[in-house]
Amino acid sequence: AVSGLDKEPDLVHMEAHTPDGNVQYVTCRAQMCSEANRNYPFRGYIDISSLVVQDDYIFIQVRL
């Protein structure tokens, strides 16, 4: 999180690799990042290393 920019300073954005080799965009709170507390804002798969958080924007490359 970026101080003064992010509304949720403890929110973590990450790429999570699935057992079948795909990658998903996942968010969770830093203190409670268990499987049960993870959010999947985009249900599809994304390209590896495509997640970029810049200012108020989150960019991902979607797999076709």
CHARMM-style PDB file with segment names, atoms N, HN, CA, C and O in Angstrom:
ATOM      1  N   ALA     1       0.838  -1.178   0.000  1.00  0.00      PROA
ATOM      2  CA  ALA     1       0.000   0.000   0.000  1.00  0.00      PROA
ATOM      3  C   ALA     1       0.886   1.246   0.000  1.00  0.00      PROA
ATOM      4  O   ALA     1       1.998   1.240   0.527  1.00  0.00      PROA
ATOM      5  N   VAL     2       0.370   2.294  -0.595  1.00  0.00      PROA
ATOM      6  HN  VAL     2      -0.534   2.298  -1.023  1.00  0.00      PROA
ATOM      7  CA  VAL     2       1.090   3.561  -0.642  1.00  0.00      PROA
ATOM      8  C   VAL     2       0.408   4.523   0.325  1.00  0.00      PROA
ATOM      9  O   VAL     2      -0.785   4.801   0.195  1.00  0.00      PROA
ATOM     10  N   SER     3       1.162   5.026   1.285  1.00  0.00      PROA
ATOM     11  HN  SER     3       2.130   4.800   1.391  1.00  0.00      PROA
ATOM     12  CA  SER     3       0.613   5.929   2.286  1.00  0.00      PROA
ATOM     13  C   SER     3       0.024   7.169   1.621  1.00  0.00      PROA
ATOM     14  O   SER     3       0.677   7.805   0.794  1.00  0.00      PROA
ATOM     15  N   GLY     4      -1.217   7.513   1.987  1.00  0.00      PROA
ATOM     16  HN  GLY     4      -1.748   6.996   2.659  1.00  0.00      PROA
ATOM     17  CA  GLY     4      -1.890   8.664   1.421  1.00  0.00      PROA
ATOM     18  C   GLY     4      -2.628   8.385   0.128  1.00  0.00      PROA
ATOM     19  O   GLY     4      -3.464   9.187  -0.288  1.00  0.00      PROA
ATOM     20  N   LEU     5      -2.342   7.278  -0.510  1.00  0.00      PROA
ATOM     21  HN  LEU     5      -1.663   6.626  -0.172  1.00  0.00      PROA
ATOM     22  CA  LEU     5      -3.005   6.929  -1.774  1.00  0.00      PROA
ATOM     23  C   LEU     5      -4.020   5.817  -1.597  1.00  0.00      PROA
ATOM     24  O   LEU     5      -5.162   5.933  -2.043  1.00  0.00      PROA
ATOM     25  N   ASP     6      -3.610   4.748  -0.953  1.00  0.00      PROA
ATOM     26  HN  ASP     6      -2.683   4.654  -0.591  1.00  0.00      PROA
ATOM     27  CA  ASP     6      -4.465   3.575  -0.833  1.00  0.00      PROA
ATOM     28  C   ASP     6      -5.495   3.758   0.267  1.00  0.00      PROA
ATOM     29  O   ASP     6      -5.166   4.192   1.371  1.00  0.00      PROA
ATOM     30  N   LYS     7      -6.736   3.426  -0.036  1.00  0.00      PROA
ATOM     31  HN  LYS     7      -7.003   3.073  -0.933  1.00  0.00      PROA
ATOM     32  CA  LYS     7      -7.818   3.512   0.943  1.00  0.00      PROA
ATOM     33  C   LYS     7      -7.698   2.415   1.990  1.00  0.00      PROA
ATOM     34  O   LYS     7      -8.124   2.588   3.132  1.00  0.00      PROA
ATOM     35  N   GLU     8      -7.123   1.299   1.601  1.00  0.00      PROA
ATOM     36  HN  GLU     8      -6.777   1.158   0.674  1.00  0.00      PROA
ATOM     37  CA  GLU     8      -6.958   0.163   2.503  1.00  0.00      PROA
ATOM     38  C   GLU     8      -5.461  -0.129   2.636  1.00  0.00      PROA
ATOM     39  O   GLU     8      -4.912  -0.880   1.828  1.00  0.00      PROA
ATOM     40  N   PRO     9      -4.794   0.444   3.631  1.00  0.00      PROA
ATOM     41  CA  PRO     9      -3.338   0.350   3.720  1.00  0.00      PROA
ATOM     42  C   PRO     9      -2.792  -1.055   3.963  1.00  0.00      PROA
ATOM     43  O   PRO     9      -1.600  -1.290   3.768  1.00  0.00      PROA
ATOM     44  N   ASP    10      -3.632  -1.983   4.382  1.00  0.00      PROA
ATOM     45  HN  ASP    10      -4.600  -1.792   4.541  1.00  0.00      PROA
ATOM     46  CA  ASP    10      -3.150  -3.340   4.640  1.00  0.00      PROA
ATOM     47  C   ASP    10      -3.578  -4.333   3.556  1.00  0.00      PROA
ATOM     48  O   ASP    10      -3.454  -5.543   3.744  1.00  0.00      PROA
ATOM     49  N   LEU    11      -4.081  -3.833   2.426  1.00  0.00      PROA
ATOM     50  HN  LEU    11      -4.182  -2.850   2.273  1.00  0.00      PROA
ATOM     51  CA  LEU    11      -4.523  -4.713   1.349  1.00  0.00      PROA
ATOM     52  C   LEU    11      -3.330  -5.146   0.498  1.00  0.00      PROA
ATOM     53  O   LEU    11      -2.542  -4.313   0.050  1.00  0.00      PROA
ATOM     54  N   VAL    12      -3.206  -6.446   0.282  1.00  0.00      PROA
ATOM     55  HN  VAL    12      -3.846  -7.123   0.647  1.00  0.00      PROA
ATOM     56  CA  VAL    12      -2.117  -7.021  -0.497  1.00  0.00      PROA
ATOM     57  C   VAL    12      -2.674  -7.487  -1.838  1.00  0.00      PROA
ATOM     58  O   VAL    12      -3.707  -8.155  -1.883  1.00  0.00      PROA
ATOM     59  N   HSD    13      -1.998  -7.139  -2.927  1.00  0.00      PROA
ATOM     60  HN  HSD    13      -1.159  -6.596  -2.891  1.00  0.00      PROA
ATOM     61  CA  HSD    13      -2.353  -7.592  -4.273  1.00  0.00      PROA
ATOM     62  C   HSD    13      -1.292  -8.603  -4.691  1.00  0.00      PROA
ATOM     63  O   HSD    13      -0.099  -8.346  -4.528  1.00  0.00      PROA
ATOM     64  N   MET    14      -1.708  -9.747  -5.225  1.00  0.00      PROA
ATOM     65  HN  MET    14      -2.677  -9.955  -5.357  1.00  0.00      PROA
ATOM     66  CA  MET    14      -0.716 -10.752  -5.605  1.00  0.00      PROA
ATOM     67  C   MET    14      -1.206 -11.645  -6.732  1.00  0.00      PROA
ATOM     68  O   MET    14      -2.398 -11.723  -7.028  1.00  0.00      PROA
ATOM     69  N   GLU    15      -0.252 -12.308  -7.343  1.00  0.00      PROA
ATOM     70  HN  GLU    15       0.716 -12.244  -7.103  1.00  0.00      PROA
ATOM     71  CA  GLU    15      -0.535 -13.347  -8.322  1.00  0.00      PROA
ATOM     72  C   GLU    15      -0.412 -14.685  -7.599  1.00  0.00      PROA
ATOM     73  O   GLU    15       0.610 -14.962  -6.970  1.00  0.00      PROA
ATOM     74  N   ALA    16      -1.436 -15.502  -7.686  1.00  0.00      PROA
ATOM     75  HN  ALA    16      -2.266 -15.277  -8.196  1.00  0.00      PROA
ATOM     76  CA  ALA    16      -1.420 -16.809  -7.030  1.00  0.00      PROA
ATOM     77  C   ALA    16      -1.392 -17.894  -8.095  1.00  0.00      PROA
ATOM     78  O   ALA    16      -2.222 -17.907  -9.005  1.00  0.00      PROA
ATOM     79  N   HSD    17      -0.434 -18.801  -7.976  1.00  0.00      PROA
ATOM     80  HN  HSD    17       0.240 -18.790  -7.238  1.00  0.00      PROA
ATOM     81  CA  HSD    17      -0.316 -19.912  -8.911  1.00  0.00      PROA
ATOM     82  C   HSD    17      -1.210 -21.061  -8.449  1.00  0.00      PROA
ATOM     83  O   HSD    17      -1.180 -21.455  -7.283  1.00  0.00      PROA
ATOM     84  N   THR    18      -1.995 -21.588  -9.367  1.00  0.00      PROA
ATOM     85  HN  THR    18      -2.020 -21.268 -10.314  1.00  0.00      PROA
ATOM     86  CA  THR    18      -2.900 -22.695  -9.051  1.00  0.00      PROA
ATOM     87  C   THR    18      -2.174 -24.021  -9.269  1.00  0.00      PROA
ATOM     88  O   THR    18      -1.161 -24.056  -9.969  1.00  0.00      PROA
ATOM     89  N   PRO    19      -2.669 -25.104  -8.686  1.00  0.00      PROA
ATOM     90  CA  PRO    19      -2.019 -26.407  -8.854  1.00  0.00      PROA
ATOM     91  C   PRO    19      -1.925 -26.857 -10.321  1.00  0.00      PROA
ATOM     92  O   PRO    19      -1.027 -27.622 -10.674  1.00  0.00      PROA
ATOM     93  N   ASP    20      -2.839 -26.391 -11.171  1.00  0.00      PROA
ATOM     94  HN  ASP    20      -3.569 -25.770 -10.884  1.00  0.00      PROA
ATOM     95  CA  ASP    20      -2.803 -26.798 -12.576  1.00  0.00      PROA
ATOM     96  C   ASP    20      -1.924 -25.888 -13.445  1.00  0.00      PROA
ATOM     97  O   ASP    20      -1.930 -26.012 -14.670  1.00  0.00      PROA
ATOM     98  N   GLY    21      -1.167 -24.973 -12.816  1.00  0.00      PROA
ATOM     99  HN  GLY    21      -1.162 -24.873 -11.821  1.00  0.00      PROA
ATOM    100  CA  GLY    21      -0.213 -24.156 -13.549  1.00  0.00      PROA
ATOM    101  C   GLY    21      -0.728 -22.808 -14.026  1.00  0.00      PROA
ATOM    102  O   GLY    21      -0.002 -22.085 -14.708  1.00  0.00      PROA
ATOM    103  N   ASN    22      -1.951 -22.454 -13.690  1.00  0.00      PROA
ATOM    104  HN  ASN    22      -2.541 -23.042 -13.136  1.00  0.00      PROA
ATOM    105  CA  ASN    22      -2.495 -21.151 -14.066  1.00  0.00      PROA
ATOM    106  C   ASN    22      -2.177 -20.118 -12.993  1.00  0.00      PROA
ATOM    107  O   ASN    22      -1.665 -20.455 -11.925  1.00  0.00      PROA
ATOM    108  N   VAL    23      -2.486 -18.852 -13.285  1.00  0.00      PROA
ATOM    109  HN  VAL    23      -2.902 -18.578 -14.152  1.00  0.00      PROA
ATOM    110  CA  VAL    23      -2.227 -17.759 -12.343  1.00  0.00      PROA
ATOM    111  C   VAL    23      -3.499 -16.938 -12.201  1.00  0.00      PROA
ATOM    112  O   VAL    23      -4.169 -16.645 -13.192  1.00  0.00      PROA
ATOM    113  N   GLN    24      -3.836 -16.564 -10.958  1.00  0.00      PROA
ATOM    114  HN  GLN    24      -3.292 -16.802 -10.153  1.00  0.00      PROA
ATOM    115  CA  GLN    24      -5.002 -15.739 -10.680  1.00  0.00      PROA
ATOM    116  C   GLN    24      -4.591 -14.492  -9.915  1.00  0.00      PROA
ATOM    117  O   GLN    24      -3.598 -14.495  -9.188  1.00  0.00      PROA
ATOM    118  N   TYR    25      -5.372 -13.417 -10.088  1.00  0.00      PROA
ATOM    119  HN  TYR    25      -6.178 -13.415 -10.679  1.00  0.00      PROA
ATOM    120  CA  TYR    25      -5.190 -12.182  -9.325  1.00  0.00      PROA
ATOM    121  C   TYR    25      -5.952 -12.334  -8.008  1.00  0.00      PROA
ATOM    122  O   TYR    25      -7.143 -12.645  -8.006  1.00  0.00      PROA
ATOM    123  N   VAL    26      -5.254 -12.110  -6.881  1.00  0.00      PROA
ATOM    124  HN  VAL    26      -4.286 -11.857  -6.882  1.00  0.00      PROA
ATOM    125  CA  VAL    26      -5.828 -12.327  -5.554  1.00  0.00      PROA
ATOM    126  C   VAL    26      -5.537 -11.110  -4.682  1.00  0.00      PROA
ATOM    127  O   VAL    26      -4.469 -10.506  -4.780  1.00  0.00      PROA
ATOM    128  N   THR    27      -6.502 -10.754  -3.827  1.00  0.00      PROA
ATOM    129  HN  THR    27      -7.370 -11.245  -3.748  1.00  0.00      PROA
ATOM    130  CA  THR    27      -6.270  -9.732  -2.812  1.00  0.00      PROA
ATOM    131  C   THR    27      -6.635 -10.293  -1.450  1.00  0.00      PROA
ATOM    132  O   THR    27      -7.474 -11.187  -1.339  1.00  0.00      PROA
ATOM    133  N   CYS    28      -5.999  -9.761  -0.417  1.00  0.00      PROA
ATOM    134  HN  CYS    28      -5.318  -9.035  -0.507  1.00  0.00      PROA
ATOM    135  CA  CYS    28      -6.342 -10.135   0.950  1.00  0.00      PROA
ATOM    136  C   CYS    28      -5.733  -9.111   1.900  1.00  0.00      PROA
ATOM    137  O   CYS    28      -4.870  -8.325   1.510  1.00  0.00      PROA
ATOM    138  N   ARG    29      -6.182  -9.127   3.124  1.00  0.00      PROA
ATOM    139  HN  ARG    29      -6.884  -9.766   3.441  1.00  0.00      PROA
ATOM    140  CA  ARG    29      -5.629  -8.271   4.176  1.00  0.00      PROA
ATOM    141  C   ARG    29      -4.319  -8.888   4.662  1.00  0.00      PROA
ATOM    142  O   ARG    29      -4.230 -10.106   4.822  1.00  0.00      PROA
ATOM    143  N   ALA    30      -3.324  -8.075   4.894  1.00  0.00      PROA
ATOM    144  HN  ALA    30      -3.396  -7.086   4.764  1.00  0.00      PROA
ATOM    145  CA  ALA    30      -2.002  -8.572   5.279  1.00  0.00      PROA
ATOM    146  C   ALA    30      -2.055  -9.449   6.531  1.00  0.00      PROA
ATOM    147  O   ALA    30      -1.319 -10.432   6.628  1.00  0.00      PROA
ATOM    148  N   GLN    31      -2.909  -9.106   7.482  1.00  0.00      PROA
ATOM    149  HN  GLN    31      -3.506  -8.308   7.404  1.00  0.00      PROA
ATOM    150  CA  GLN    31      -2.966  -9.859   8.739  1.00  0.00      PROA
ATOM    151  C   GLN    31      -3.798 -11.137   8.628  1.00  0.00      PROA
ATOM    152  O   GLN    31      -3.670 -12.033   9.462  1.00  0.00      PROA
ATOM    153  N   MET    32      -4.651 -11.226   7.603  1.00  0.00      PROA
ATOM    154  HN  MET    32      -4.756 -10.499   6.925  1.00  0.00      PROA
ATOM    155  CA  MET    32      -5.565 -12.370   7.492  1.00  0.00      PROA
ATOM    156  C   MET    32      -5.551 -12.916   6.068  1.00  0.00      PROA
ATOM    157  O   MET    32      -6.580 -12.902   5.393  1.00  0.00      PROA
ATOM    158  N   CYS    33      -4.419 -13.389   5.612  1.00  0.00      PROA
ATOM    159  HN  CYS    33      -3.583 -13.400   6.161  1.00  0.00      PROA
ATOM    160  CA  CYS    33      -4.321 -13.811   4.220  1.00  0.00      PROA
ATOM    161  C   CYS    33      -4.410 -15.331   4.067  1.00  0.00      PROA
ATOM    162  O   CYS    33      -3.659 -15.932   3.298  1.00  0.00      PROA
ATOM    163  N   SER    34      -5.321 -15.934   4.796  1.00  0.00      PROA
ATOM    164  HN  SER    34      -5.931 -15.446   5.420  1.00  0.00      PROA
ATOM    165  CA  SER    34      -5.527 -17.376   4.648  1.00  0.00      PROA
ATOM    166  C   SER    34      -6.392 -17.627   3.415  1.00  0.00      PROA
ATOM    167  O   SER    34      -6.974 -16.692   2.866  1.00  0.00      PROA
ATOM    168  N   GLU    35      -6.476 -18.842   2.994  1.00  0.00      PROA
ATOM    169  HN  GLU    35      -6.003 -19.602   3.440  1.00  0.00      PROA
ATOM    170  CA  GLU    35      -7.278 -19.202   1.813  1.00  0.00      PROA
ATOM    171  C   GLU    35      -8.731 -18.754   1.965  1.00  0.00      PROA
ATOM    172  O   GLU    35      -9.354 -18.312   0.999  1.00  0.00      PROA
ATOM    173  N   ALA    36      -9.260 -18.870   3.163  1.00  0.00      PROA
ATOM    174  HN  ALA    36      -8.754 -19.229   3.947  1.00  0.00      PROA
ATOM    175  CA  ALA    36     -10.662 -18.502   3.408  1.00  0.00      PROA
ATOM    176  C   ALA    36     -10.904 -17.000   3.293  1.00  0.00      PROA
ATOM    177  O   ALA    36     -12.026 -16.581   3.010  1.00  0.00      PROA
ATOM    178  N   ASN    37      -9.877 -16.185   3.505  1.00  0.00      PROA
ATOM    179  HN  ASN    37      -8.965 -16.526   3.734  1.00  0.00      PROA
ATOM    180  CA  ASN    37     -10.032 -14.733   3.490  1.00  0.00      PROA
ATOM    181  C   ASN    37      -9.581 -14.076   2.190  1.00  0.00      PROA
ATOM    182  O   ASN    37      -9.584 -12.849   2.091  1.00  0.00      PROA
ATOM    183  N   ARG    38      -9.199 -14.857   1.204  1.00  0.00      PROA
ATOM    184  HN  ARG    38      -9.196 -15.854   1.284  1.00  0.00      PROA
ATOM    185  CA  ARG    38      -8.736 -14.284  -0.060  1.00  0.00      PROA
ATOM    186  C   ARG    38      -9.908 -13.895  -0.952  1.00  0.00      PROA
ATOM    187  O   ARG    38     -10.949 -14.551  -0.959  1.00  0.00      PROA
ATOM    188  N   ASN    39      -9.716 -12.817  -1.700  1.00  0.00      PROA
ATOM    189  HN  ASN    39      -8.870 -12.284  -1.694  1.00  0.00      PROA
ATOM    190  CA  ASN    39     -10.708 -12.355  -2.667  1.00  0.00      PROA
ATOM    191  C   ASN    39     -10.137 -12.513  -4.076  1.00  0.00      PROA
ATOM    192  O   ASN    39      -8.941 -12.334  -4.303  1.00  0.00      PROA
ATOM    193  N   TYR    40     -11.004 -12.846  -4.998  1.00  0.00      PROA
ATOM    194  HN  TYR    40     -11.976 -12.991  -4.814  1.00  0.00      PROA
ATOM    195  CA  TYR    40     -10.625 -13.007  -6.399  1.00  0.00      PROA
ATOM    196  C   TYR    40     -11.423 -11.993  -7.217  1.00  0.00      PROA
ATOM    197  O   TYR    40     -12.471 -12.333  -7.766  1.00  0.00      PROA
ATOM    198  N   PRO    41     -10.930 -10.728  -7.306  1.00  0.00      PROA
ATOM    199  CA  PRO    41     -11.689  -9.685  -8.000  1.00  0.00      PROA
ATOM    200  C   PRO    41     -11.907  -9.970  -9.481  1.00  0.00      PROA
ATOM    201  O   PRO    41     -12.868  -9.479 -10.073  1.00  0.00      PROA
ATOM    202  N   PHE    42     -11.025 -10.757 -10.081  1.00  0.00      PROA
ATOM    203  HN  PHE    42     -10.244 -11.156  -9.600  1.00  0.00      PROA
ATOM    204  CA  PHE    42     -11.153 -11.153 -11.481  1.00  0.00      PROA
ATOM    205  C   PHE    42     -11.133 -12.668 -11.511  1.00  0.00      PROA
ATOM    206  O   PHE    42     -10.123 -13.279 -11.161  1.00  0.00      PROA
ATOM    207  N   ARG    43     -12.211 -13.275 -11.916  1.00  0.00      PROA
ATOM    208  HN  ARG    43     -13.032 -12.779 -12.201  1.00  0.00      PROA
ATOM    209  CA  ARG    43     -12.358 -14.734 -11.811  1.00  0.00      PROA
ATOM    210  C   ARG    43     -11.545 -15.530 -12.822  1.00  0.00      PROA
ATOM    211  O   ARG    43     -11.316 -16.724 -12.628  1.00  0.00      PROA
ATOM    212  N   GLY    44     -11.110 -14.888 -13.889  1.00  0.00      PROA
ATOM    213  HN  GLY    44     -11.296 -13.918 -14.046  1.00  0.00      PROA
ATOM    214  CA  GLY    44     -10.344 -15.614 -14.907  1.00  0.00      PROA
ATOM    215  C   GLY    44      -8.877 -15.747 -14.538  1.00  0.00      PROA
ATOM    216  O   GLY    44      -8.460 -15.392 -13.435  1.00  0.00      PROA
ATOM    217  N   TYR    45      -8.108 -16.263 -15.477  1.00  0.00      PROA
ATOM    218  HN  TYR    45      -8.447 -16.551 -16.373  1.00  0.00      PROA
ATOM    219  CA  TYR    45      -6.670 -16.402 -15.286  1.00  0.00      PROA
ATOM    220  C   TYR    45      -5.952 -15.228 -15.923  1.00  0.00      PROA
ATOM    221  O   TYR    45      -6.458 -14.606 -16.857  1.00  0.00      PROA
ATOM    222  N   ILE    46      -4.758 -14.930 -15.405  1.00  0.00      PROA
ATOM    223  HN  ILE    46      -4.347 -15.435 -14.646  1.00  0.00      PROA
ATOM    224  CA  ILE    46      -3.955 -13.837 -15.935  1.00  0.00      PROA
ATOM    225  C   ILE    46      -2.589 -14.372 -16.351  1.00  0.00      PROA
ATOM    226  O   ILE    46      -2.201 -15.481 -15.983  1.00  0.00      PROA
ATOM    227  N   ASP    47      -1.864 -13.560 -17.127  1.00  0.00      PROA
ATOM    228  HN  ASP    47      -2.178 -12.660 -17.426  1.00  0.00      PROA
ATOM    229  CA  ASP    47      -0.501 -13.934 -17.516  1.00  0.00      PROA
ATOM    230  C   ASP    47       0.436 -13.793 -16.329  1.00  0.00      PROA
ATOM    231  O   ASP    47       0.245 -12.919 -15.483  1.00  0.00      PROA
ATOM    232  N   ILE    48       1.442 -14.644 -16.262  1.00  0.00      PROA
ATOM    233  HN  ILE    48       1.598 -15.354 -16.949  1.00  0.00      PROA
ATOM    234  CA  ILE    48       2.435 -14.606 -15.196  1.00  0.00      PROA
ATOM    235  C   ILE    48       3.178 -13.277 -15.243  1.00  0.00      PROA
ATOM    236  O   ILE    48       3.558 -12.807 -16.315  1.00  0.00      PROA
ATOM    237  N   SER    49       3.382 -12.679 -14.085  1.00  0.00      PROA
ATOM    238  HN  SER    49       3.073 -13.060 -13.214  1.00  0.00      PROA
ATOM    239  CA  SER    49       4.114 -11.417 -13.907  1.00  0.00      PROA
ATOM    240  C   SER    49       3.465 -10.232 -14.612  1.00  0.00      PROA
ATOM    241  O   SER    49       4.158  -9.285 -14.984  1.00  0.00      PROA
ATOM    242  N   SER    50       2.159 -10.268 -14.800  1.00  0.00      PROA
ATOM    243  HN  SER    50       1.597 -11.038 -14.498  1.00  0.00      PROA
ATOM    244  CA  SER    50       1.484  -9.154 -15.474  1.00  0.00      PROA
ATOM    245  C   SER    50       0.806  -8.187 -14.505  1.00  0.00      PROA
ATOM    246  O   SER    50       0.339  -7.128 -14.925  1.00  0.00      PROA
ATOM    247  N   LEU    51       0.742  -8.525 -13.228  1.00  0.00      PROA
ATOM    248  HN  LEU    51       1.121  -9.385 -12.886  1.00  0.00      PROA
ATOM    249  CA  LEU    51       0.072  -7.670 -12.243  1.00  0.00      PROA
ATOM    250  C   LEU    51       0.923  -6.440 -11.938  1.00  0.00      PROA
ATOM    251  O   LEU    51       2.082  -6.551 -11.538  1.00  0.00      PROA
ATOM    252  N   VAL    52       0.323  -5.264 -12.136  1.00  0.00      PROA
ATOM    253  HN  VAL    52      -0.618  -5.173 -12.461  1.00  0.00      PROA
ATOM    254  CA  VAL    52       0.990  -3.997 -11.827  1.00  0.00      PROA
ATOM    255  C   VAL    52       0.000  -3.121 -11.071  1.00  0.00      PROA
ATOM    256  O   VAL    52      -1.117  -2.902 -11.541  1.00  0.00      PROA
ATOM    257  N   VAL    53       0.394  -2.623  -9.913  1.00  0.00      PROA
ATOM    258  HN  VAL    53       1.301  -2.801  -9.532  1.00  0.00      PROA
ATOM    259  CA  VAL    53      -0.416  -1.676  -9.151  1.00  0.00      PROA
ATOM    260  C   VAL    53       0.283  -0.328  -9.260  1.00  0.00      PROA
ATOM    261  O   VAL    53       1.423  -0.173  -8.823  1.00  0.00      PROA
ATOM    262  N   GLN    54      -0.416   0.655  -9.850  1.00  0.00      PROA
ATOM    263  HN  GLN    54      -1.342   0.529 -10.205  1.00  0.00      PROA
ATOM    264  CA  GLN    54       0.169   1.977 -10.046  1.00  0.00      PROA
ATOM    265  C   GLN    54      -0.844   3.037  -9.654  1.00  0.00      PROA
ATOM    266  O   GLN    54      -1.887   3.177 -10.292  1.00  0.00      PROA
ATOM    267  N   ASP    55      -0.536   3.776  -8.613  1.00  0.00      PROA
ATOM    268  HN  ASP    55       0.311   3.663  -8.095  1.00  0.00      PROA
ATOM    269  CA  ASP    55      -1.419   4.813  -8.090  1.00  0.00      PROA
ATOM    270  C   ASP    55      -2.797   4.212  -7.794  1.00  0.00      PROA
ATOM    271  O   ASP    55      -2.900   3.281  -6.995  1.00  0.00      PROA
ATOM    272  N   ASP    56      -3.845   4.725  -8.419  1.00  0.00      PROA
ATOM    273  HN  ASP    56      -3.761   5.481  -9.068  1.00  0.00      PROA
ATOM    274  CA  ASP    56      -5.209   4.245  -8.187  1.00  0.00      PROA
ATOM    275  C   ASP    56      -5.604   3.101  -9.102  1.00  0.00      PROA
ATOM    276  O   ASP    56      -6.765   2.690  -9.106  1.00  0.00      PROA
ATOM    277  N   TYR    57      -4.663   2.578  -9.878  1.00  0.00      PROA
ATOM    278  HN  TYR    57      -3.721   2.912  -9.875  1.00  0.00      PROA
ATOM    279  CA  TYR    57      -5.006   1.602 -10.916  1.00  0.00      PROA
ATOM    280  C   TYR    57      -4.305   0.270 -10.707  1.00  0.00      PROA
ATOM    281  O   TYR    57      -3.187   0.196 -10.198  1.00  0.00      PROA
ATOM    282  N   ILE    58      -5.008  -0.780 -11.120  1.00  0.00      PROA
ATOM    283  HN  ILE    58      -5.917  -0.720 -11.533  1.00  0.00      PROA
ATOM    284  CA  ILE    58      -4.460  -2.130 -11.099  1.00  0.00      PROA
ATOM    285  C   ILE    58      -4.543  -2.649 -12.535  1.00  0.00      PROA
ATOM    286  O   ILE    58      -5.606  -2.634 -13.156  1.00  0.00      PROA
ATOM    287  N   PHE    59      -3.404  -3.106 -13.045  1.00  0.00      PROA
ATOM    288  HN  PHE    59      -2.541  -3.119 -12.541  1.00  0.00      PROA
ATOM    289  CA  PHE    59      -3.346  -3.620 -14.401  1.00  0.00      PROA
ATOM    290  C   PHE    59      -2.996  -5.099 -14.365  1.00  0.00      PROA
ATOM    291  O   PHE    59      -2.109  -5.521 -13.623  1.00  0.00      PROA
ATOM    292  N   ILE    60      -3.703  -5.881 -15.176  1.00  0.00      PROA
ATOM    293  HN  ILE    60      -4.424  -5.538 -15.778  1.00  0.00      PROA
ATOM    294  CA  ILE    60      -3.390  -7.291 -15.367  1.00  0.00      PROA
ATOM    295  C   ILE    60      -3.534  -7.619 -16.842  1.00  0.00      PROA
ATOM    296  O   ILE    60      -4.342  -7.017 -17.549  1.00  0.00      PROA
ATOM    297  N   GLN    61      -2.750  -8.571 -17.295  1.00  0.00      PROA
ATOM    298  HN  GLN    61      -2.093  -9.061 -16.722  1.00  0.00      PROA
ATOM    299  CA  GLN    61      -2.883  -9.060 -18.665  1.00  0.00      PROA
ATOM    300  C   GLN    61      -3.723 -10.325 -18.619  1.00  0.00      PROA
ATOM    301  O   GLN    61      -3.365 -11.294 -17.950  1.00  0.00      PROA
ATOM    302  N   VAL    62      -4.824 -10.310 -19.321  1.00  0.00      PROA
ATOM    303  HN  VAL    62      -5.115  -9.522 -19.864  1.00  0.00      PROA
ATOM    304  CA  VAL    62      -5.755 -11.438 -19.304  1.00  0.00      PROA
ATOM    305  C   VAL    62      -5.319 -12.513 -20.295  1.00  0.00      PROA
ATOM    306  O   VAL    62      -4.915 -12.217 -21.419  1.00  0.00      PROA
ATOM    307  N   ARG    63      -5.407 -13.750 -19.857  1.00  0.00      PROA
ATOM    308  HN  ARG    63      -5.735 -13.991 -18.943  1.00  0.00      PROA
ATOM    309  CA  ARG    63      -5.099 -14.865 -20.757  1.00  0.00      PROA
ATOM    310  C   ARG    63      -6.266 -15.111 -21.684  1.00  0.00      PROA
ATOM    311  O   ARG    63      -7.421 -15.087 -21.256  1.00  0.00      PROA
ATOM    312  N   LEU    64      -5.980 -15.343 -22.928  1.00  0.00      PROA
ATOM    313  HN  LEU    64      -5.042 -15.363 -23.275  1.00  0.00      PROA
ATOM    314  CA  LEU    64      -7.025 -15.658 -23.908  1.00  0.00      PROA
ATOM    315  C   LEU    64      -7.087 -17.122 -24.201  1.00  0.00      PROA
ATOM    316  OT1 LEU    64      -7.912 -17.556 -25.005  1.00  0.00      PROA
TER     317      LEU     64
END
